[in-house]
Every structure is written in structure tokens, then in C-alpha cells.
């Protein structure tokens, strides 16, 4: 078997493997599929090349040469197909591509009709070579035109693109030139020029470099991959070239083999040393901002206000990574949608934008649980702003998608490398924990407000919920730390594969760490299940069961009795205008408490007015009186509570429903808590979907109005909303 036959075999095996690998990695991505087509064309060419070079008769050689030439034609047309797709002009170039396909099909037909060459003949002891006819020179010109045209299109697009596409163009140009030079090295022999095409092996460079970048490094900066490739070539040229030169000069004696042995032993060590040095120089800036990202993750855990936390994350993305756009979507637990919480701008996603959990992009990140790139999601939904994002980073808590970060392209035009994805993946876990802490903190504040006026069971349930959150936060922290440990262990194992396999104790340690990590994560999940079971039991009481048809007079009598007890009086100056059979729909304790707060405030306002009246006649003629009216409307019950007390000043009216605001300290030594009317508003408007408002005039009195919906499809407790 000759060297040329070996090059054909290696090209076939390499392209078949690499093309299949890239296709299986992500068959939905257009670039991956176009790369597979090129690899298939090279594989057909290489198959024909191998059997052509191993043929012993002109007839056999001719058959395989026809297959070889078919592969040549297919390589060029699929190359243009790949270029059109990569630079985004395929839709505009479809007619042009069809023309190229027709011309290529015509040349393939000529190939099998012997119109391109006049048989094959032995040449220079290098097998059977074709004798070209004039039409072959025409095809050679067309072949050159296709290549030059494709490279010109890529060079023109290079200045108009950025990110991953720009890197793809660089790779295609660099590796394509090498690969096509390898193929073109066969042409001189066709025309009787003795120039053995040993460079045919370079055909493997094009798919090898592209597949390596796509699968392993996600098209890391070309300078990094090319530098590493250059190191490999340099080291193994040293390992193989130096002994070969020594052998040529000494006749391949013991000295040559000794040199080969020494260099082959030292080669990997030299490569590792030089790789560390070059990576340190090439990736210094990248690793610096990754360090800043990790420090930011620690900062996130100290933040307890969710709005400020979200702004902090956006600021970090804009400053550290320097992206064109950043936005955060969080889960709406009421309907399961994901709503835009904050963004660097609202040009791409309008304020309040939301996507359902069944959105293709959301399903993709949920299934993968890892950052996805534009190439992974671009074909999932047409004309959808989510698919235009360069990166979507999900955040999970207990396997639930809490939200996701969307990023545009980097301002530098560089792509998101695998190191970027891994760093952002870790950061997303930290951000999820920070968001959960903020949500718990806000829920705790709301719970504290409700504790003043809830029953004991609700109080216990709230405390149980808080305890569950605290325990879960710590369990999640253990889980995240364990996952980070596993990532680091796996990364160490991948980088030190030979060292670990050569040391049984070290190998056992790595395996044990993996098993321990899995055990910790499994136990965290089990513990979370136990906590959820206890929480479900504690909070199992249905809030809707409190709602019922209630006698208005019974509720009013109860509220008045509470006022009498508090004020220490037996008679109360109240007039009621209501049907004795009138009813309201709601929670008895909450409606009674609302009436109690308003009537008690009215009584104290009248008492305060008596205290400030200066004239004895005014005090004598002043008769405190509270009027309560109840009207039954078509769709609601309207309650009016009017006092003739001191009234509320215009300035205080703006703050009357604000928490912790009170006017009582102006008249009495004892002051109120300032949450009475705030809680009343929450109970009426949030819990009952009603409305409360008032009118007041200084020294004349105040009227409060409560509107409660009648029983129907819209009645009942309102969903939770953010507190002011």
C-alpha cells in the first residue's frame, strides 16, 4: 500500500467520523447539517482515491476514479451551500445555488461519459493517472471559480458579522485554504508534471479543525485553537522530523532510534508546558472577568431586595461581560408564565413581556438545564424575539425553572466560549438562590403584616413556611456546592486522565468523590420531599372555605361590642340604616375587623373633636353620632360609615392607608400602631376584591365607604399581589 493510498484511507475515516460526530451533536442546527454534507463529499472522494491508488488494472482504476471525481464535484457545491448558509445569504442565493447544482450535475454526467479525460495511463510509477481533455480544463477553471467566489464572499462578510458567525468564517477560511491546497496538489500529475501529491493528507485538516472547534470548544477564539494546533504540529515535527533527519544522515542506526525514543518521551511533557504558557497569555483577559463574575456571585447572596438584585445582575452583565443587551425573566407562580422583571432596555422585549412555560425556547432550556446559544434555539420558533438572543442562561431551584437570563451579543464581537457558559451556569445557580432568598424575605415581610390579624393556624403555617424556606435555602446551598465540586473533580479528571489511570489510589479518590457528591444530592432531594410533606400538612386548610353569606347586622353588632369593650363604655352613639335581613359575602372575622377599625377610629375622632372645642356652648351643643348605612346593589353590597368627628386634614388624607401612619398622637398621649387602616384596605381589596375609599372635611367629619362584591364567579379571595 502506497503513501497516497494511505492518505485516501485516512481522509475517508477522518471525514466519516467527524461529519457524523458533528451531525449527531446537534442535527437541528443548519451549520452542522451543511458541514455533514461537505464531510460526505470528502468521504466519497477519499473512498475513490483509496481504491484508485490500490487498483492494479486501468479498468479498475477508471471506475474508482469516476467515483473520486464525483466526490470532487460534490465537495465544491456543498462548500458553496455551507458558505451561503453561514453568512446568512442562502435565501437570496437559492437560484444561484440551483445553477451551480445543474452545472455540477452536468460535469458528473460528463465524467461517466468520458468527456473530461481520455482514459488512464501509468505515470511516474505512481499508479494510473487520467489523460485530461479540453473540457477538463474548463472544469478546472470552474472549480477554481467556485473556491475563489466562496472565499471572497466570506472575506466581504467578515467585516459585517460578529460573534460565532465571525469565528466560523475565520475557521473556514484558514482551514479551507489548507484543505483545498491538499486537494489541488493532485492536478499537476494530471498534466504530466512530476509533483507527487503527498499534500493530499491536508484535506483532513479542514473538517478536523472545524469539527474540533464546533464540538469541543464551541468555536473559541481562532487564535487559541490555531496556537494549540501549531504547538501539536511543532512538537510532533520535532519528535518525528529530527530522528528522520538523523536517520537520513546516519543510515537509520541506533543513534536515530535513540533520538526518536527520547523525543517521543519528552514530546508530551514539552507540549503540556508550552500549552500552559500560551493559554496563560491568550486567555488572561477571559479568566480575569471570570474571576469578577465569581466575586459577583458572592455579592448576590448578600442582597435581600429582589428589584435591586435584578438590577445588580443586569449591571454586572453590562459592565463585566460588556453585552449589547441583558434581561431577566422570572416565574409568575400564579399562572406559570415567565415575565420580564428587568432589562438593560425595552427595545427588544417591551416592559411586562411574558412567555408561557410551553414556549419552545423555555422547553429547550428546561430540558438541557444548561445555557443554550443562539445556534441551539434559532430554528425553534419563527419571528420570535427569544430566538434572537445570543445566550439564554436558566436558573433552577429543586429542578424547577425559577427564571432565565437572556443576553445579546458581546460588544467586542467575540463569541461565548465554553468557559463563559460554564461560569454563567454556576452564576445562575447562585442567582437562583439569591432570588429565592429575596422572595422569602419579601414574603416574610408580608407575613409579618398579616400576623396582626390572622388566626393561630395561619400564624403557625406562616412560621412553618418560613422555617421550610430557611432549611431549603441551606439544602440548596449544599446542593450547589456539591455540584460545583463535581464539576471541578470532573474537570480535573479530564485534564489529568493519564495521571489518574496510572495511580489506583487517586483514581479511587476521584470515583469516591463522585459517589459522595451523588449521595449528598440524593439526600438533599429526599430531605426536601420530607419538608414539603410537613409543609403541605401544615398549610392544608383551604382559604376559600372562610367565605360565606353573612348577616350584616350580626357582624355590625359584633364590631360595636368590640368598640365598647375597648373604649370602656356601655352606650354607643350609633344610628343604623339597613335591612335587618341584609347580607354580605366574605370572611366574617375580616369584615367584622374592618368595621371595628373604622367605627373605633370614628369614636376617637369624635372624642378628639370634643376635646378641641373651646366654646362651652359648642361643647354643649355637640352631639357625637355615627351613622351606618348598608345598601344592596345589583352586584355588590355598599356600606357607609359616617362620623361627625374632627375629620382628616388634606395632608393626612394622602397617607391615611399607608402602613405605620397614624394621626392619633396629636390628640392623645397614646398613639395607634398605624397599620389598622392599611390592613383594612388589604383585607377589603386584596382578600375580597372589593373597594374602600373615604371623604373627609376638617371639623365636620369623615365618611368611609366599603364596596363588597356579591357571591359570584369573581368573588372570593384575590390573588397575592406585590405590596406597596
Order of alpha helices (4+ residues) and beta strands (2+ residues): alpha-alpha-alpha-alpha-beta-beta-alpha-alpha-alpha-alpha-alpha-alpha-alpha-alpha-beta-beta-beta-alpha-beta-alpha-beta-beta-alpha-alpha-alpha-alpha-beta-alpha-beta-beta-alpha-alpha-beta-beta-alpha-alpha-beta-beta
